[in-house]
């Protein structure tokens, strides 16, 4: 393969206040690995000058209008040229150093994803009780409707072997919050090897998911079930 070992994608929507810190921290970690990498920020229609804070720290894929986190991840994945694609959130709820936990499984798996609810996960800063409860309800629905057996599909720290997984991103339809579920369902349906890995996690304010989104999320899960159980 002619590309770098790792492609790191950070989706960003109005993240001017913290994107530079996220990029500096991410570069520091991957510099320490000694591996070649590329760092890609997908600016999902920001109106606060997010891209101005990227400077020479990363390349930028720009959406002219906000399309949703799933759309940003898809754009980043399709622009990536590495052997492995890793995406993480600009709030660094899971820090780049958590990738150390993935390293032992790179040779044996196709999809690795961080989990806040797997045994040995470390919650350093807890989220509000209502968010924790809604997350448990969502996971219950994912298990019952889509059939995924995992404890946490929504942690924003995942890695994909691109040679095997690029077709998943090309086919991806979810543009919003449920895109993780679609990607994992497609990967499992394709017979790829997945592993849920406990990570250290810190709650950070700024989530744009609201209880009012519940009907749309339920509709998305039903659609994903139809995709993954044709």
C-alpha positions as CSV (number, residue, x, y, z in Angstrom):
1,X,0.0,0.0,0.0
2,X,1.4,3.4,-1.0
3,X,-0.6,5.5,1.5
4,X,0.2,6.2,5.2
5,X,-0.4,3.6,7.9
6,X,-3.2,5.7,9.5
7,X,-5.8,8.2,8.4
8,X,-7.3,10.1,11.3
9,X,-10.5,11.9,10.6
10,X,-12.0,14.5,13.0
11,X,-15.5,15.7,12.1
12,X,-16.1,19.3,13.1
13,X,-19.2,21.6,13.2
14,X,-18.6,25.0,14.8
15,X,-15.6,23.7,16.8
16,X,-13.4,26.8,16.6
17,X,-13.0,26.9,20.4
18,X,-11.4,23.4,20.6
19,X,-10.3,22.1,17.2
20,X,-6.8,23.4,17.4
21,X,-6.2,21.6,20.8
22,X,-7.7,18.4,19.4
23,X,-5.3,18.5,16.4
24,X,-2.2,19.3,18.4
25,X,-3.0,16.5,20.9
26,X,-3.8,14.0,18.0
27,X,-0.6,14.9,16.2
28,X,1.5,14.5,19.3
29,X,0.2,11.0,19.9
30,X,0.6,9.8,16.3
31,X,4.0,11.4,16.0
32,X,5.0,9.3,19.0
33,X,4.0,6.1,17.2
34,X,6.7,6.5,14.5
35,X,4.1,5.5,11.8
36,X,3.2,7.6,8.8
37,X,-0.2,9.2,9.1
38,X,-2.5,11.8,7.6
39,X,-4.9,14.0,9.6
40,X,-8.1,15.1,8.0
41,X,-10.7,17.6,9.4
42,X,-14.1,17.5,7.8
43,X,-15.7,20.9,8.4
44,X,-19.4,20.2,8.2
45,X,-20.7,23.6,7.2
46,X,-19.3,25.5,10.2
47,X,-20.2,29.2,10.5
48,X,-17.7,30.1,13.3
49,X,-14.4,30.0,11.3
50,X,-13.5,26.4,12.4
51,X,-11.3,26.0,9.3
52,X,-9.3,29.1,10.2
53,X,-8.0,27.3,13.3
54,X,-6.8,24.2,11.4
55,X,-3.9,26.2,9.8
56,X,-1.2,23.7,8.8
57,X,-2.2,21.1,11.3
58,X,-4.4,19.0,9.0
59,X,-5.9,18.8,5.6
60,X,-9.5,20.0,5.3
61,X,-12.6,18.6,3.6
62,X,-15.2,21.3,3.5
63,X,-19.0,20.9,3.4
64,X,-20.6,24.1,2.3
65,X,-23.7,23.4,4.4
66,X,-24.2,21.3,7.5
67,X,-25.1,17.7,6.6
68,X,-24.6,15.8,9.8
69,X,-21.9,13.8,11.6
70,X,-22.5,10.7,9.5
71,X,-22.0,12.7,6.3
72,X,-18.8,14.2,7.7
73,X,-17.4,10.8,8.6
74,X,-18.3,9.4,5.2
75,X,-16.6,12.3,3.4
76,X,-13.5,11.9,5.5
77,X,-13.4,8.1,4.9
78,X,-13.7,8.5,1.1
79,X,-10.9,11.1,1.2
80,X,-8.6,8.9,3.3
81,X,-5.7,7.0,1.8
82,X,-4.3,5.1,4.9
83,X,-4.4,1.4,5.7
84,X,-6.4,2.1,8.8
85,X,-9.0,4.9,9.2
86,X,-9.5,6.2,12.8
87,X,-12.1,8.7,13.7
88,X,-12.5,10.6,16.9
89,X,-14.4,13.6,18.2
90,X,-13.1,17.2,18.5
91,X,-14.0,17.3,22.1
92,X,-11.5,14.4,22.8
93,X,-14.0,12.6,25.0
94,X,-11.8,9.6,24.2
95,X,-8.2,10.8,23.8
96,X,-5.9,9.7,21.0
97,X,-3.9,7.7,23.4
98,X,-6.8,5.2,23.6
99,X,-5.6,3.9,20.3
100,X,-2.9,2.0,22.3
101,X,-5.8,-0.3,23.3
102,X,-6.5,-1.1,19.6
103,X,-2.9,-1.9,18.6
104,X,-3.0,-5.6,19.7
105,X,-6.0,-6.3,17.4
106,X,-4.9,-4.5,14.2
107,X,-3.6,-7.7,12.6
108,X,-6.6,-9.8,13.5
109,X,-9.7,-7.6,13.0
110,X,-11.3,-5.3,10.4
111,X,-13.3,-3.0,12.7
112,X,-12.3,-1.9,16.2
113,X,-14.6,0.4,18.2
114,X,-14.3,2.0,21.6
115,X,-16.9,1.3,24.3
116,X,-17.9,3.1,27.4
117,X,-19.9,0.2,28.7
118,X,-17.7,-2.8,28.1
119,X,-16.0,-4.4,31.1
120,X,-12.9,-2.4,32.1
121,X,-14.1,0.8,30.5
122,X,-13.0,3.8,32.5
123,X,-15.5,6.7,32.9
124,X,-13.5,9.7,34.2
125,X,-16.2,12.3,33.9
126,X,-19.8,11.0,34.0
127,X,-22.5,12.3,31.7
128,X,-25.8,13.6,33.1
129,X,-28.2,10.9,34.3
130,X,-30.8,11.7,31.6
131,X,-28.1,11.2,28.9
132,X,-26.9,7.9,30.5
133,X,-30.5,6.7,30.6
134,X,-31.3,7.7,27.1
135,X,-28.1,5.9,25.9
136,X,-29.2,2.7,27.6
137,X,-32.6,2.9,26.0
138,X,-31.0,3.5,22.6
139,X,-28.7,0.5,23.1
140,X,-31.7,-1.6,24.0
141,X,-33.4,-0.5,20.8
142,X,-30.3,-1.2,18.7
143,X,-30.1,-4.7,20.1
144,X,-33.8,-5.4,19.6
145,X,-34.4,-3.7,16.3
146,X,-31.1,-4.1,14.5
147,X,-29.8,-7.1,16.2
148,X,-26.3,-5.8,17.1
149,X,-25.0,-7.5,20.3
150,X,-22.7,-4.7,21.4
151,X,-22.9,-2.7,24.6
152,X,-22.0,0.7,23.1
153,X,-22.3,1.6,19.4
154,X,-22.1,5.3,19.8
155,X,-18.6,6.0,21.3
156,X,-17.0,8.4,18.8
157,X,-13.7,6.4,18.6
158,X,-13.6,3.8,15.9
159,X,-11.1,2.3,13.5
160,X,-11.7,0.5,10.1
161,X,-9.3,-1.4,7.9
162,X,-9.9,0.6,4.7
163,X,-9.2,-2.1,2.2
164,X,-12.1,-4.2,3.7
165,X,-14.3,-1.3,4.8
166,X,-14.3,1.3,2.1
167,X,-17.4,-0.3,0.5
168,X,-19.3,0.3,3.8
169,X,-18.7,4.0,3.6
170,X,-19.5,4.1,-0.1
171,X,-22.9,2.5,0.6
172,X,-23.6,4.4,3.8
173,X,-26.9,6.2,3.8
174,X,-27.2,7.6,7.4
175,X,-26.1,11.2,7.6
176,X,-26.9,11.8,11.2
177,X,-26.5,10.3,14.7
178,X,-27.3,6.7,13.8
179,X,-24.5,6.3,11.2
180,X,-22.4,4.3,13.7
181,X,-25.1,1.7,13.9
182,X,-25.4,1.4,10.1
183,X,-21.6,1.0,9.6
184,X,-21.4,-1.7,12.3
185,X,-24.5,-3.5,10.9
186,X,-23.1,-3.4,7.4
187,X,-19.7,-4.6,8.6
188,X,-21.2,-7.5,10.6
189,X,-23.4,-8.4,7.6
190,X,-20.4,-8.5,5.3
191,X,-18.7,-11.0,7.6
192,X,-15.9,-8.7,8.8
193,X,-14.3,-9.2,12.1
194,X,-15.4,-6.6,14.7
195,X,-14.2,-6.1,18.3
196,X,-15.6,-3.8,21.0
197,X,-12.8,-2.4,23.2
198,X,-13.1,-0.7,26.5
199,X,-11.7,2.8,26.6
200,X,-11.3,5.7,28.9
201,X,-14.0,8.4,28.4
202,X,-14.7,11.9,29.7
203,X,-18.0,13.5,29.2
204,X,-17.8,16.9,27.4
205,X,-20.6,19.3,26.8
206,X,-21.7,20.1,23.3
207,X,-23.8,17.1,22.1
208,X,-26.5,18.2,19.7
209,X,-28.6,15.1,20.2
210,X,-31.9,15.9,21.9
211,X,-34.9,13.8,23.2
212,X,-37.0,15.5,20.4
213,X,-34.9,13.5,17.9
214,X,-36.2,10.2,19.2
215,X,-38.9,9.6,16.4
216,X,-36.3,10.2,13.7
217,X,-33.8,8.0,15.4
218,X,-36.3,5.2,15.7
219,X,-37.1,5.5,12.0
220,X,-33.4,5.3,11.2
221,X,-33.0,2.1,13.2
222,X,-35.9,0.6,11.4
223,X,-34.3,1.6,8.1
224,X,-31.0,0.1,9.1
225,X,-32.7,-3.1,10.1
226,X,-34.1,-3.3,6.6
227,X,-30.6,-2.8,5.1
228,X,-28.9,-5.4,7.3
229,X,-31.7,-8.0,7.2
230,X,-32.8,-7.9,3.6
